[in-house]
Amino acid sequence: MKMKFPLLRLLMLFSAALFTGCGPARSLEATADNSAVTAPVAQTTPAVVEVKPQLDVPYVPTHQMIVDEMLKMGEVKGGDVLYDLGSGDGRIPITAAQRFGTRGVGIDINPERIREANENAQKANMANRVRFTEADLFTSDFSEATVITLYLLPSVNLRLRPRLLELKPGTRIVSHNYDMGDWEPEKTKTITTPDDVEHFVYFWRVPEKSN
Ligand SMILES: C[S@@+](CC[C@H](N)C(=O)[O-])C[C@H]1O[C@@H](n2cnc3c(N)ncnc32)[C@H](O)[C@@H]1O
């Protein structure tokens, strides 16, 4: 009777170790939770951890009719360097490059969007005029831009506003649907798309520094 209990315990420990080592890969969270209470176990397969980007704005593409209007209101022309902050599938920089020969840069935090944008640039034969960077728009340098396009959210526009006001005087900014609080736009336009949705386009020019 005395020998049975340690043997049973040993068998249980052995099968538990086998189960932990050979089971399906666990998420990063699960690994972190367990690390405090279990001894490290040799991994036979690498853990697959999917890290989702932290979006400040969900992906909703701008209707092509609105893209055309944004470029028109932004007075976009050949020599411009256009930055789309939160560039989605790349349609704004790609359209500007096709229509005006503009050099374009798209910044998006979601690698899936960057993949799509690069594919679209290839398909449109514009890969030599546009580039797409996977990055957070809040930590990116867009100081070389002559035109900035946005389709973000009111709160995100407001967070971005001090950075926009630091850009070269005369830099043009065009925003789909959302304004900049008490920074009055130079132009505003309302457009209804064929699906009967009303859109707004706002235009600002970075003013000369006041000091
Ligand atoms: C409303 S969509 C606009 C897409 C495109 N500009 C257009 O008008 O078709 C917003 C985009 O911003 C991206 N985004 C959200 N948060 C971001 C961040 N912090 N930095 C860069 N991109 C971001 C999303 O992945 C999404 O593609």
The ligand as an SDF file (V2000), in Angstrom:
LIG
                    3D

 27 29  0  0  0  0  0  0  0  0999 V2000
  -11.0400   55.2150  -42.5780 C   0  0  0  0  0  0  0  0  0  0  0  0
   -9.6300   54.3230  -43.1580 S   0  0  0  0  0  0  0  0  0  0  0  0
   -9.1000   55.3810  -44.4800 C   0  0  0  0  0  0  0  0  0  0  0  0
   -8.3320   54.6710  -45.5880 C   0  0  0  0  0  0  0  0  0  0  0  0
   -7.8910   55.5710  -46.7500 C   0  0  0  0  0  0  0  0  0  0  0  0
   -7.2060   56.7540  -46.3010 N   0  0  0  0  0  0  0  0  0  0  0  0
   -9.0770   55.9970  -47.5640 C   0  0  0  0  0  0  0  0  0  0  0  0
   -9.4940   57.1620  -47.4230 O   0  0  0  0  0  0  0  0  0  0  0  0
   -9.5960   55.1730  -48.3340 O   0  0  0  0  0  0  0  0  0  0  0  0
   -8.4550   54.6020  -41.8420 C   0  0  0  0  0  0  0  0  0  0  0  0
   -7.1470   53.8460  -41.9720 C   0  0  0  0  0  0  0  0  0  0  0  0
   -6.2960   54.2590  -40.9040 O   0  0  0  0  0  0  0  0  0  0  0  0
   -5.5000   53.1500  -40.4690 C   0  0  0  0  0  0  0  0  0  0  0  0
   -5.0340   53.4520  -39.1150 N   0  0  0  0  0  0  0  0  0  0  0  0
   -5.7430   53.4130  -37.9640 C   0  0  0  0  0  0  0  0  0  0  0  0
   -4.9810   53.8070  -36.9230 N   0  0  0  0  0  0  0  0  0  0  0  0
   -3.7600   54.1290  -37.4310 C   0  0  0  0  0  0  0  0  0  0  0  0
   -2.5310   54.6180  -36.8720 C   0  0  0  0  0  0  0  0  0  0  0  0
   -2.3950   54.8890  -35.5670 N   0  0  0  0  0  0  0  0  0  0  0  0
   -1.4880   54.8150  -37.7040 N   0  0  0  0  0  0  0  0  0  0  0  0
   -1.5800   54.5630  -39.0340 C   0  0  0  0  0  0  0  0  0  0  0  0
   -2.7200   54.0820  -39.6170 N   0  0  0  0  0  0  0  0  0  0  0  0
   -3.7880   53.8920  -38.8340 C   0  0  0  0  0  0  0  0  0  0  0  0
   -6.4470   51.9720  -40.5900 C   0  0  0  0  0  0  0  0  0  0  0  0
   -5.7290   50.7610  -40.6960 O   0  0  0  0  0  0  0  0  0  0  0  0
   -7.2390   52.3290  -41.8560 C   0  0  0  0  0  0  0  0  0  0  0  0
   -6.6720   51.7430  -43.0040 O   0  0  0  0  0  0  0  0  0  0  0  0
  1  2  1  0
  2  3  1  0
  2 10  1  0
  3  4  1  0
  4  5  1  0
  5  6  1  0
  5  7  1  0
  7  8  2  0
  7  9  1  0
 10 11  1  0
 11 12  1  0
 11 26  1  0
 12 13  1  0
 13 14  1  0
 13 24  1  0
 14 15  1  0
 14 23  1  0
 15 16  2  0
 16 17  1  0
 17 18  1  0
 17 23  2  0
 18 19  1  0
 18 20  2  0
 20 21  1  0
 21 22  2  0
 22 23  1  0
 24 25  1  0
 24 26  1  0
 26 27  1  0
M  CHG  2   2   1   9  -1
M  END
$$$$
